[in-house]
Amino acid sequence: MKQKEENLHMKHQSRHGSSHSHSSTLGVSIQEESPAIGDHYQPPSRRSHRAPKVKEPKVDLPYFHGKDDVEGYLDWEIKVEQIFACHQVSEERKVSLATLSFQSHAMYW
């Protein structure tokens, strides 16, 4: 009898779209959780609330081989300065980035 009453109560509530808590005459609390029209389940966000990291742009520099070519060095230096200005590279990073492009004899400077 108790089961039959609960089943009837649940059918009635589901037809009317109620999401309220009701007590039956036998003192049993029934929670109906049918969503209203337009409600959608949204899972909790998995993102942590950390400060976003600023990703610096990739800077590709021309290689410098360190040969006895003054004009080659000056051309390389001007090109590197243009790239640094374009990418707004900070003064602190310029030396370390420039040395990454050294090849051959220039790596030992």
mmCIF file of the C-alpha atoms, coordinates in Angstrom:
data_MODEL
# 
_entry.id   MODEL 
# 
loop_
_atom_site.group_PDB 
_atom_site.id 
_atom_site.type_symbol 
_atom_site.label_atom_id 
_atom_site.label_alt_id 
_atom_site.label_comp_id 
_atom_site.label_asym_id 
_atom_site.label_entity_id 
_atom_site.label_seq_id 
_atom_site.pdbx_PDB_ins_code 
_atom_site.Cartn_x 
_atom_site.Cartn_y 
_atom_site.Cartn_z 
_atom_site.occupancy 
_atom_site.B_iso_or_equiv 
_atom_site.pdbx_formal_charge 
_atom_site.auth_seq_id 
_atom_site.auth_comp_id 
_atom_site.auth_asym_id 
_atom_site.auth_atom_id 
_atom_site.pdbx_PDB_model_num 
ATOM 1   C CA . MET A 1 1   ? 0.000  0.000  0.000   1.00 0.00 ? 1   MET A CA 1 
ATOM 2   C CA . LYS A 1 2   ? 2.801  2.398  0.949   1.00 0.00 ? 2   LYS A CA 1 
ATOM 3   C CA . GLN A 1 3   ? 4.654  1.639  -2.289  1.00 0.00 ? 3   GLN A CA 1 
ATOM 4   C CA . LYS A 1 4   ? 1.509  2.143  -4.363  1.00 0.00 ? 4   LYS A CA 1 
ATOM 5   C CA . GLU A 1 5   ? 0.858  5.519  -2.715  1.00 0.00 ? 5   GLU A CA 1 
ATOM 6   C CA . GLU A 1 6   ? 4.414  6.695  -3.398  1.00 0.00 ? 6   GLU A CA 1 
ATOM 7   C CA . ASN A 1 7   ? 4.210  5.581  -7.043  1.00 0.00 ? 7   ASN A CA 1 
ATOM 8   C CA . LEU A 1 8   ? 0.952  7.463  -7.577  1.00 0.00 ? 8   LEU A CA 1 
ATOM 9   C CA . HIS A 1 9   ? 2.369  10.535 -5.882  1.00 0.00 ? 9   HIS A CA 1 
ATOM 10  C CA . MET A 1 10  ? 5.500  10.447 -8.068  1.00 0.00 ? 10  MET A CA 1 
ATOM 11  C CA . LYS A 1 11  ? 3.470  10.038 -11.269 1.00 0.00 ? 11  LYS A CA 1 
ATOM 12  C CA . HIS A 1 12  ? 1.299  12.995 -10.305 1.00 0.00 ? 12  HIS A CA 1 
ATOM 13  C CA . GLN A 1 13  ? 4.313  15.183 -9.552  1.00 0.00 ? 13  GLN A CA 1 
ATOM 14  C CA . SER A 1 14  ? 6.146  14.252 -12.765 1.00 0.00 ? 14  SER A CA 1 
ATOM 15  C CA . ARG A 1 15  ? 3.105  15.179 -14.874 1.00 0.00 ? 15  ARG A CA 1 
ATOM 16  C CA . HIS A 1 16  ? 2.934  18.607 -13.298 1.00 0.00 ? 16  HIS A CA 1 
ATOM 17  C CA . GLY A 1 17  ? 6.679  19.316 -13.470 1.00 0.00 ? 17  GLY A CA 1 
ATOM 18  C CA . SER A 1 18  ? 7.052  20.109 -9.804  1.00 0.00 ? 18  SER A CA 1 
ATOM 19  C CA . SER A 1 19  ? 10.418 20.063 -8.109  1.00 0.00 ? 19  SER A CA 1 
ATOM 20  C CA . HIS A 1 20  ? 9.164  20.518 -4.558  1.00 0.00 ? 20  HIS A CA 1 
ATOM 21  C CA . SER A 1 21  ? 9.575  18.284 -1.547  1.00 0.00 ? 21  SER A CA 1 
ATOM 22  C CA . HIS A 1 22  ? 6.335  16.727 -0.314  1.00 0.00 ? 22  HIS A CA 1 
ATOM 23  C CA . SER A 1 23  ? 5.423  14.556 2.652   1.00 0.00 ? 23  SER A CA 1 
ATOM 24  C CA . SER A 1 24  ? 3.085  11.650 2.190   1.00 0.00 ? 24  SER A CA 1 
ATOM 25  C CA . THR A 1 25  ? 0.394  10.812 4.702   1.00 0.00 ? 25  THR A CA 1 
ATOM 26  C CA . LEU A 1 26  ? 2.677  8.140  6.156   1.00 0.00 ? 26  LEU A CA 1 
ATOM 27  C CA . GLY A 1 27  ? 5.396  10.672 7.068   1.00 0.00 ? 27  GLY A CA 1 
ATOM 28  C CA . VAL A 1 28  ? 7.794  9.747  4.249   1.00 0.00 ? 28  VAL A CA 1 
ATOM 29  C CA . SER A 1 29  ? 9.543  12.682 2.588   1.00 0.00 ? 29  SER A CA 1 
ATOM 30  C CA . ILE A 1 30  ? 9.700  12.465 -1.205  1.00 0.00 ? 30  ILE A CA 1 
ATOM 31  C CA . GLN A 1 31  ? 12.034 14.734 -3.152  1.00 0.00 ? 31  GLN A CA 1 
ATOM 32  C CA . GLU A 1 32  ? 11.098 15.222 -6.771  1.00 0.00 ? 32  GLU A CA 1 
ATOM 33  C CA . GLU A 1 33  ? 13.852 16.680 -8.944  1.00 0.00 ? 33  GLU A CA 1 
ATOM 34  C CA . SER A 1 34  ? 12.408 17.027 -12.402 1.00 0.00 ? 34  SER A CA 1 
ATOM 35  C CA . PRO A 1 35  ? 13.968 20.058 -14.088 1.00 0.00 ? 35  PRO A CA 1 
ATOM 36  C CA . ALA A 1 36  ? 11.755 22.807 -15.407 1.00 0.00 ? 36  ALA A CA 1 
ATOM 37  C CA . ILE A 1 37  ? 11.620 23.456 -19.146 1.00 0.00 ? 37  ILE A CA 1 
ATOM 38  C CA . GLY A 1 38  ? 14.767 25.261 -20.274 1.00 0.00 ? 38  GLY A CA 1 
ATOM 39  C CA . ASP A 1 39  ? 16.944 24.057 -17.387 1.00 0.00 ? 39  ASP A CA 1 
ATOM 40  C CA . HIS A 1 40  ? 20.111 22.299 -18.503 1.00 0.00 ? 40  HIS A CA 1 
ATOM 41  C CA . TYR A 1 41  ? 22.716 20.371 -16.576 1.00 0.00 ? 41  TYR A CA 1 
ATOM 42  C CA . GLN A 1 42  ? 26.023 22.177 -16.439 1.00 0.00 ? 42  GLN A CA 1 
ATOM 43  C CA . PRO A 1 43  ? 28.931 20.199 -15.015 1.00 0.00 ? 43  PRO A CA 1 
ATOM 44  C CA . PRO A 1 44  ? 31.203 22.063 -12.634 1.00 0.00 ? 44  PRO A CA 1 
ATOM 45  C CA . SER A 1 45  ? 34.143 23.816 -14.223 1.00 0.00 ? 45  SER A CA 1 
ATOM 46  C CA . ARG A 1 46  ? 37.392 21.836 -14.104 1.00 0.00 ? 46  ARG A CA 1 
ATOM 47  C CA . ARG A 1 47  ? 39.522 24.919 -14.471 1.00 0.00 ? 47  ARG A CA 1 
ATOM 48  C CA . SER A 1 48  ? 41.331 26.027 -11.388 1.00 0.00 ? 48  SER A CA 1 
ATOM 49  C CA . HIS A 1 49  ? 41.171 29.675 -10.535 1.00 0.00 ? 49  HIS A CA 1 
ATOM 50  C CA . ARG A 1 50  ? 44.845 30.437 -11.052 1.00 0.00 ? 50  ARG A CA 1 
ATOM 51  C CA . ALA A 1 51  ? 46.149 33.605 -12.565 1.00 0.00 ? 51  ALA A CA 1 
ATOM 52  C CA . PRO A 1 52  ? 46.567 33.056 -16.299 1.00 0.00 ? 52  PRO A CA 1 
ATOM 53  C CA . LYS A 1 53  ? 50.142 32.770 -17.516 1.00 0.00 ? 53  LYS A CA 1 
ATOM 54  C CA . VAL A 1 54  ? 51.206 35.284 -20.089 1.00 0.00 ? 54  VAL A CA 1 
ATOM 55  C CA . LYS A 1 55  ? 52.539 33.296 -22.995 1.00 0.00 ? 55  LYS A CA 1 
ATOM 56  C CA . GLU A 1 56  ? 55.388 35.018 -24.722 1.00 0.00 ? 56  GLU A CA 1 
ATOM 57  C CA . PRO A 1 57  ? 55.521 34.838 -28.505 1.00 0.00 ? 57  PRO A CA 1 
ATOM 58  C CA . LYS A 1 58  ? 57.961 32.527 -30.225 1.00 0.00 ? 58  LYS A CA 1 
ATOM 59  C CA . VAL A 1 59  ? 60.884 34.543 -31.533 1.00 0.00 ? 59  VAL A CA 1 
ATOM 60  C CA . ASP A 1 60  ? 62.836 33.048 -34.440 1.00 0.00 ? 60  ASP A CA 1 
ATOM 61  C CA . LEU A 1 61  ? 66.190 34.720 -34.939 1.00 0.00 ? 61  LEU A CA 1 
ATOM 62  C CA . PRO A 1 62  ? 68.584 34.267 -37.853 1.00 0.00 ? 62  PRO A CA 1 
ATOM 63  C CA . TYR A 1 63  ? 71.672 32.203 -37.094 1.00 0.00 ? 63  TYR A CA 1 
ATOM 64  C CA . PHE A 1 64  ? 74.978 33.935 -36.470 1.00 0.00 ? 64  PHE A CA 1 
ATOM 65  C CA . HIS A 1 65  ? 78.140 31.942 -37.229 1.00 0.00 ? 65  HIS A CA 1 
ATOM 66  C CA . GLY A 1 66  ? 80.763 34.395 -35.918 1.00 0.00 ? 66  GLY A CA 1 
ATOM 67  C CA . LYS A 1 67  ? 82.939 34.574 -38.996 1.00 0.00 ? 67  LYS A CA 1 
ATOM 68  C CA . ASP A 1 68  ? 85.282 37.481 -39.739 1.00 0.00 ? 68  ASP A CA 1 
ATOM 69  C CA . ASP A 1 69  ? 82.551 39.285 -41.679 1.00 0.00 ? 69  ASP A CA 1 
ATOM 70  C CA . VAL A 1 70  ? 81.821 42.671 -40.119 1.00 0.00 ? 70  VAL A CA 1 
ATOM 71  C CA . GLU A 1 71  ? 79.029 43.475 -42.557 1.00 0.00 ? 71  GLU A CA 1 
ATOM 72  C CA . GLY A 1 72  ? 77.446 40.066 -41.921 1.00 0.00 ? 72  GLY A CA 1 
ATOM 73  C CA . TYR A 1 73  ? 77.478 40.763 -38.184 1.00 0.00 ? 73  TYR A CA 1 
ATOM 74  C CA . LEU A 1 74  ? 76.009 44.255 -38.611 1.00 0.00 ? 74  LEU A CA 1 
ATOM 75  C CA . ASP A 1 75  ? 73.238 42.896 -40.847 1.00 0.00 ? 75  ASP A CA 1 
ATOM 76  C CA . TRP A 1 76  ? 72.502 40.180 -38.274 1.00 0.00 ? 76  TRP A CA 1 
ATOM 77  C CA . GLU A 1 77  ? 72.431 42.716 -35.413 1.00 0.00 ? 77  GLU A CA 1 
ATOM 78  C CA . ILE A 1 78  ? 70.036 45.045 -37.254 1.00 0.00 ? 78  ILE A CA 1 
ATOM 79  C CA . LYS A 1 79  ? 67.728 42.150 -38.144 1.00 0.00 ? 79  LYS A CA 1 
ATOM 80  C CA . VAL A 1 80  ? 67.708 40.881 -34.539 1.00 0.00 ? 80  VAL A CA 1 
ATOM 81  C CA . GLU A 1 81  ? 66.908 44.373 -33.217 1.00 0.00 ? 81  GLU A CA 1 
ATOM 82  C CA . GLN A 1 82  ? 63.996 44.618 -35.670 1.00 0.00 ? 82  GLN A CA 1 
ATOM 83  C CA . ILE A 1 83  ? 62.632 41.267 -34.501 1.00 0.00 ? 83  ILE A CA 1 
ATOM 84  C CA . PHE A 1 84  ? 63.019 42.234 -30.829 1.00 0.00 ? 84  PHE A CA 1 
ATOM 85  C CA . ALA A 1 85  ? 61.153 45.504 -31.436 1.00 0.00 ? 85  ALA A CA 1 
ATOM 86  C CA . CYS A 1 86  ? 58.386 43.741 -33.354 1.00 0.00 ? 86  CYS A CA 1 
ATOM 87  C CA . HIS A 1 87  ? 57.847 41.169 -30.593 1.00 0.00 ? 87  HIS A CA 1 
ATOM 88  C CA . GLN A 1 88  ? 58.417 43.697 -27.774 1.00 0.00 ? 88  GLN A CA 1 
ATOM 89  C CA . VAL A 1 89  ? 61.130 41.564 -26.186 1.00 0.00 ? 89  VAL A CA 1 
ATOM 90  C CA . SER A 1 90  ? 62.212 42.850 -22.777 1.00 0.00 ? 90  SER A CA 1 
ATOM 91  C CA . GLU A 1 91  ? 65.801 43.962 -22.185 1.00 0.00 ? 91  GLU A CA 1 
ATOM 92  C CA . GLU A 1 92  ? 66.250 41.091 -19.711 1.00 0.00 ? 92  GLU A CA 1 
ATOM 93  C CA . ARG A 1 93  ? 65.546 38.487 -22.410 1.00 0.00 ? 93  ARG A CA 1 
ATOM 94  C CA . LYS A 1 94  ? 67.433 39.986 -25.353 1.00 0.00 ? 94  LYS A CA 1 
ATOM 95  C CA . VAL A 1 95  ? 70.886 38.594 -24.511 1.00 0.00 ? 95  VAL A CA 1 
ATOM 96  C CA . SER A 1 96  ? 69.685 35.076 -23.732 1.00 0.00 ? 96  SER A CA 1 
ATOM 97  C CA . LEU A 1 97  ? 67.581 34.941 -26.913 1.00 0.00 ? 97  LEU A CA 1 
ATOM 98  C CA . ALA A 1 98  ? 70.361 36.339 -29.090 1.00 0.00 ? 98  ALA A CA 1 
ATOM 99  C CA . THR A 1 99  ? 72.906 33.812 -27.817 1.00 0.00 ? 99  THR A CA 1 
ATOM 100 C CA . LEU A 1 100 ? 70.563 30.968 -28.769 1.00 0.00 ? 100 LEU A CA 1 
ATOM 101 C CA . SER A 1 101 ? 71.086 31.889 -32.424 1.00 0.00 ? 101 SER A CA 1 
ATOM 102 C CA . PHE A 1 102 ? 74.883 31.615 -32.197 1.00 0.00 ? 102 PHE A CA 1 
ATOM 103 C CA . GLN A 1 103 ? 76.372 28.815 -34.281 1.00 0.00 ? 103 GLN A CA 1 
ATOM 104 C CA . SER A 1 104 ? 79.844 27.422 -34.806 1.00 0.00 ? 104 SER A CA 1 
ATOM 105 C CA . HIS A 1 105 ? 82.613 29.763 -33.514 1.00 0.00 ? 105 HIS A CA 1 
ATOM 106 C CA . ALA A 1 106 ? 80.136 32.297 -32.134 1.00 0.00 ? 106 ALA A CA 1 
ATOM 107 C CA . MET A 1 107 ? 78.994 29.779 -29.498 1.00 0.00 ? 107 MET A CA 1 
ATOM 108 C CA . TYR A 1 108 ? 82.394 30.112 -27.777 1.00 0.00 ? 108 TYR A CA 1 
ATOM 109 C CA . TRP A 1 109 ? 82.354 33.896 -27.462 1.00 0.00 ? 109 TRP A CA 1 
# 
